[in-house]
Amino acid sequence: MEDYFVQLKHVTKIFPGIVANDDISIDIKKGEIYALLGENGAGKSTLMSILFGLYEPDGGQIFIKGKEVSITSPLMANKLNIGMVHQHFKLVSDQTVTENIILGAEPLKKKFGFINSIDIGRANKEVSELSKKYNLEVNPTDLIKDIPVSTRQRVEILKMLYRNAELLIFDEPTAVLAPQEVISLLDIIKSLRDNGKTIILITHKLDEIKQVSDRCAILCKGKLIDILNVKDASIQQMANLMVGRELEMKTDRKAIHKGKVVLDVEHLSYKDKEGVIRINDVSFKIHEGEVLSIAGVSGNGQVEIADAIANMIKATSGKIALNGKSIDHLSIRERAEAGLAYIPEDRQNVGLILDFPLYENLLLKEYFREPYCSKHGILNFNEFKKQSDELIKMFDIRSSEGCETTVRSMSGGNQQKAIVAREIALNSSLIIFVQPTRGLDVGAIDNIHFKINELREQGKAILLISLELDEVMALSDTILVLYSGKVQTIKEAKALSKNQVGEYMMGVHNNA
């Protein structure tokens, strides 16, 4: 008999209107890296949430090391040496990095010789040492609300490593990491496996699965489709099984002539509240029918540029013009009305109102216009739902109750599709995409890339900010590379190789 760490037998989970997991059985060997594949909403995260105690199954059994268990809470999962890094962060924004990592496992010391108190100094030191050991460096005393998305992801990973879990569940762990950070994390995952840990990896990045996984299970609409030995399966085969069709894994781009300047950014600079320069004298233009991508290692100012253009943050200096007119004095809504659409990096905190239904989220930027609102300010929810149903169909947004679905209950990938659908539907002259394919499956990524190329052919100006170098190279007409907030180069994409872009991103390119 195989030495299995975890066995799921006939696991079923039903939510209102949808069977999330339908009679799924998988066996995961001790000391292997086991990948879960499937489209957004296929049931991968639900299945792992059951294993971690966030949900209780409606049917089936769970065995840990051959013993049947009932996992009713994450605390019980932790006692069974199961840890999970979630796709959507489970962090307390007003607490420090260390306070989040040690929550529920705080080191104690005696105060006045007999009163237990948290030894925060020791905890800060342990977190610092742990972060350096795994190349996931963080500042232990930073507040979560003050750190970027990529650093919050590191905190989630460190929470699990701090507890020395034997079974480690990674749900989209590399979704917000830069290419160099991804390589480091994959090395960490392999070293954990080599040291006897059992890993379950949920990711849409098939090349990562090929690099590290031993076996993979493929889910589709809640059902188990196949289990493959990764070394014997091609990326194309896995992609086709995921989406249930032959997938063309190549971006087809037409040669088009650029039109007039749509966005003109001159000498843009920004200092954060601590006086750190995040954007340092950045200038560029984007024309009609042009995709300009900003590449850079996470945290080098590219997201701040997008936020400054959209007025999410106030630039310290510089000028921004849209279609030949200054927008420096305009509010966020006025910039949207002037022709700016914005897909943000942080979909949950910035892009959506999670407790609103899908139809309200899809019309957040148009609800005040006819036919959605009368001249007397009365909202027409029938028109909301009519437009929402069209967008749901057009962008393949999967939800249990259609446009009535509460957005919080949707998978991360389908939340992202909702934001992309809303912003593209605005028909703006400038569309800013920040990490547009983060957390999306290979089929959805293919659709988003198709949409970006379609918008380009329609004459839209597109600003793309992505940590995925392959995505940048495939979609760009022009590439601007940032390092420490300063432009390293701005050239036509065809004049740059992937290696050259990577060197500029690290600030080590030799221009000679």
N, C-alpha and C positions, 0 to 999 in steps of 0.2 A: 504493500500500500504506500502511495506517495505521502511524503511528509508535507501536509498542507498547513499553512498558517490560518487561512480563512476559507470557508466553504459557504456559499450562498445557494440554497436549494429552493427552487420554485418561488422566489421572492416576487410578490405582487404589491403594488402601491397605486391606489386610485384617488385622484382628486376630482372635484366636481367637473364633470364634462370630459374627463380625459383619464386614460389608463397610462400612468407615467412609467410603470414597470410591470410587464406582463409575463409572469411565470419564468423569471430569469434564474438560471443555475450556472454558477461559475466556481471553479476551484483554483485557488492561488497558492502556489508552492512557497514554502519558506525560502527566503533568500533570492527571490526573482523580482524582476521589474515587469509588472503586468500593466499594459495600457488599455484604456477604454476609449473606443472611437465611436463617433456618431455625429449626425448633424445637430445643430442647436435644437434643444428640446427633445432629443432622442431618449432622455432618461438617465444619462450618465451621472450627473450631479445628484439627482434624486437617489439613485442606487447607493452612492457613496455617503449621502446624508443619512440614509438608513443605517449603514454600517457604523457611522460616527454617532448615532443616537439622536440626530436632529429630527428625524421622522421615525415613526413606528410602522412596520410593514402591515398591510392588510391580509397578508398570507405568506406562507413560506417559513423557512428556518435559517438560522445563522449559526455556524460552528466556528469557534476559535480554537485552534490546536486540537481539533477533534472533539471538543466539548460544546454542546449546544448552549447558547447564551441568549438572553433577552437584553438588548442594549437600549435602554430607555432614556439615556441622556449622554451628552458629551463627557460628563464627569465619569460615568460608568465606562465609556469608551477609553478614556485616559487610564482608568484602573486596569483595563485589559491591554494596555500598552499600544493603543491606537491613537494616532495623531493626524490632524487634517489641516492643510493649508487651503483656505477657501478662495474661490474665484472672486467673490465679493467680500471685501475686508470686514472682519469682525473686530473692530478696534474702537476704543473710547477716545474720541477726538481731543478731549480736554485733559487727557493724561499723557505722561511722557512715554517714550519708547520703552524704557525699562519697566514702568508700571504696567504697560500692556503685556509685555512678554512674561512677567512673573505672576500675573493675575491668577490667583488660585493655587499658586505654588511658591509663595513668598518665603524667602529666607528670613529667619527670625533671630533676634538677639534679646538679651535680658536688659531691661531698663530699670535702673535703681536696684539691680540684683534679683528682681523677682517678677517684673512686668514684661510680658512678651511684646515686642515691637518689631516692625519690619526693618531689616538691616539694608536700607536703600543704598548705602555706600558699597557694601559687598555686592549687592545686586547689580549696580552700575558697572562695577569691575568685571563681574561674570559675563554680563551682556557684551561689554566691550571686547573681552577676550574671545567670546564665542563668535562674534561678528567678524573679527579678524581671522579666526581659524578657518571659517568657511567663505572668506572673501565676500561677505555681505555686510560691509562696514556701515554702521549707523552711529549717530551721536546719541548715547543713552538718555541724555537729559532733554532732547528736543520734544516738543509737544507734537502729537500726531497731526493736529490741524495745521501745523506750520511746515510739514514736510511734503514733498511731491509724491505722486502716486507710486512711482517705482520704489521709493524708499519704504512706503507703507507695505508694499509687497514683501520686501525684505524682512520687515518686522513680523509679518505673518509666518514666514518660513522659520525665523528664529524662535518664535513661540513654540513651534513643534520640536525643533532641535533642543531647546532648553529642557524639555520634558523627557528626552531620551526615549522616544517612542520606538517600538519594535516594528510596527506596521505604520508606514508613513503614506498618507494619501495626499497627492499633489493635484489640485484642481486648477488647471491652466496656470502653472507657476511661472511661466516665462512670458506671459501675455504682455507685460509692461517693461520687460528687461531689454537692454541694448544687446546687440550681437555679442559683444565681448563678455557681458554678464551672463548671457545664455550659455556660452561655452563653459564658463566657470561653474554655473549651476548644474549643468549636465555632468560635469566631472564630479561634482559633489554627490549627485544622485548615484552615479556608478560606484563611487567609493563607499557610500552608505550600503549599497547592495553587497559590495565585496567584503564589508565588515559584518555581514549577517543580517542586515535589515531587509525587510520585505517592503517593496515599493509598489503602490498603485498610482499610475500616472494618467490623468485626464488631460489631453491636449489635442488641439486641432492641427498641430504642426507635425506633419507626417515625417519630415526629415529628422525631427527630434526622436520620434519613436524608432525610426530605423537605427539611430545612433545608440540608443540606450536600452530599448525594451527587448525582453525575451519572448513574450507572447502578447497577443492583443485580442480583445473581444470587441466585436462590432455590433452596435445597437442601432435600430431604426424604428422610430415611433413606438418605443417602449419594449420592443421585442429583441431577443438575441438572434442575430443573423448568422454569425460565424465566429469561430475562434481560430486564429492563425499563429503559426510560428513566424515571428517577424523576419528572421533571417531568410526564410523561404518565400516571403511575399514582397512584391514590388510596391513602390509608392502609388503607382497608377492603379494597381489591383485594389489596394486599401481604399483609395479615393473613390473608385467606382462602387465598391460595396457600401461605403458610407452614404453616398447620395442616390444609390439605386439606378445609376445610369452611367454611360460612358462620358467621362469628363475630359474636356479639352484643356490640358494644363499648360496653356501658352497664351500670352496676351497679344492680341492682334491690334496693332496701332497703325492708323492711316497717316500719311504725310499730309499736313495741312499748313496753310500760311497763317502766321499770327496776324491778328488785327490790331486795333488801337489799344493803348494802355488803359487797363481797367483799375489796377491798384498801383499806386506810387507811394513807396515808403522812403522817407529821406531822414537820415541821421537819427534813427530811432534809438533811444537809450532808456533804461529803466533801472532804478535802484530799489531794492526791497526795503521793508521797514527797518531792517538792521543795517542799512547802508551798503549792502553788498550789490555790486553792479551785476545784474543778470543779463542785460542787453547793452551792448557797447557799440554805439554809433553804426547801426545797421541800416543799409540802404539797398533797395531792390525794386524792380518793376515786374508786374505780371500783365501780359497782354491777353486779348481775346483769343481763345483757342490754344492757350498755353497752360501746361501743368508745371508749376515751379514747386520743387520739393525742397524742404529744409531738412538736412540730415545732421545728426549729431548724437553723441552719447547722451543718454537720459540725464537731464538736469543742467544742460549747457545753454539754456535760454530759448530753445525753439518753441516751447509751449507758451512762454511769456510773450513772445512775439505775436502769436495768434491771439492771446488774451488781450494784448494792448490794441491790436487792430479791431477787435470786437468790443473794446472798452470794458472788458472784465477787470482789467487793472488800468491805472492811470500812468501813461508814459511820463517819464521824468522830462524828456525833451524829444524833439523831432516833429516831423509832419507826416500826416497820412491823408492821401487823397483817393477818392473813389469816383471813377468815371469823370475825372477832371475837376472835381469839387472837393474842397477840404471837408473832412468829417471829424476833425479834432474836437469840435465843440458839440458834437452830437451824442446823445445818450445811446445806450445799448439798443433800445427799441427803434430809435431814429436811424441808427446805422442799418438795422435790419430792413427798415422801410426804404432806405436809400439803395438797397440791393446787395446786402451782405448776409449770407447764410453761414452757419457755424455748427460743425459737429465737434463737440468738446471731447477732451481726453477722458474726463471723469463723467461717465454717463449717468451714474446714480445720483451724485450730489449736484451736478450742474445741468445735465441734459434732460432730466425727467423729474416729474413729481410722482413719486412711487405709489402713493396711496390714491392717486386719481385713476380713473379708468383709461383704457387705451385711447378711446376716441377723444378725450379731452387733451391728452398728451400730444396726439397727432395734430391738433389744431391750436396749440399753445401760442403760435405766432400769427394766427389768422382769425381768432375767435371774435375780434371786434369788427370784422369786415362783413359786408353782405356776401353771400346769403346766410352766413352763420349768426349774424346779429342784425336786428332791425335798427332803423333810424332812432328808435326810442330806447335802444339798449337792451332789448329782450333777446336772449339767446335762443336759437332754433336748433335744438339737439337732434332733430331728424336730419338736418343738413350735416351736422357734425358726423353722425353715424354713416350717412351715405358716402361722404368723402373718405371717411376712415375705412369703410369696407373696400373701397377702390384701392387705397394705399396698401391695405393688408394683402389683397390679392396680388397687386403689382410687385410688392417686395417680399412676398412669401413670409409674412410675419405670422408665426404660429403661436396661438393662444387658446386656452381651454374654453373661453366663452366669447370668442370673437372680439369685436370692438368694445364689449362691456367688461372685458377682463381687467382686473386691477393689475397695474404694471408691475408692482412688487412681486407678484406671483409668477411672472414670466421668467424664462431663462435669460441669462446675460446676453447671449447672442441675439435673441429676439428683441430684447430691449434696445440693443444697438441698431438693429434693422429699423426699429420704430423711429429712432432719431434721424437716421439717414433718410428714411422716407419723408419725414416731415420737412427736413431742410431742403431736399431736392425739389419737393413739391412747391416750394416758394418761388421757383423760377428766377432766382437771383443771378445777377451778373457775376458776382464773386462768391465762390463756395470754398470755405476753409474746412479741410478734413484733418482732424488731429487723431491719429491712431484709429482710422476708420474701420479696420478689420480686426481690431483687438478682440480676442475671444470668439471669433467667428470660425465656423467649420469651412472646409475647403470648398464646398459648393457655394456657400454664402460669400466667401472671399472672391470667388470667380465672378459672381454676380455684381459685387461692388466694383471690382475692377472694370467690368463691362460698362457699368453706369458712369464711372469716371471718364472712360474713353468716349462714351456717348455724349456726355456733357461737353467734353473738349471739342468734339466734332460739331456741336451746336454753337460753338463760339464762346462758351463760358470760360472765365478765368478761374483757375483752380490753384489754391495753395494747399499742398499736401505735406503734412508733418508725420513722419513715420519712423519708428525704430527698426523697421524691417528693411534691410538694405536691398533685398531682392525686390521688394515692392517699389522702393524708390527707383531702382534701376529700370524696372519694367514699365513704369508709368510716366516718367519724367521727360519733359522737354529741356528743362533747365534744373540744375542742382546747385543749391547754396549749402555750404557746409559750415556749421558753427562749432567753435571750440571756446569755452569759457565766455560765451556771449558775444564773441567777435567773429566776423566773417573771415573764414580761412580761404575760401575760393567761391566763385560763382561762375559756372561755365555751362555750356550746352552738355546735356547728358551724354551724347555720343562721343564727347571729347574726354570722358572720364571712365576709368575702369572701376570695378567694384573694390579692388585693392587700394586704388588711389583714394577713393572716397573714404575708405576705412582709415587710411593713414591721416587724411585731413581731420577726420573725427577725433583722432587721438592726439592731434597737434604735432605730429612727427613727420609730416610730408616734407620732402626736400624739393623746393621749387626749381632747383638748379637743373 
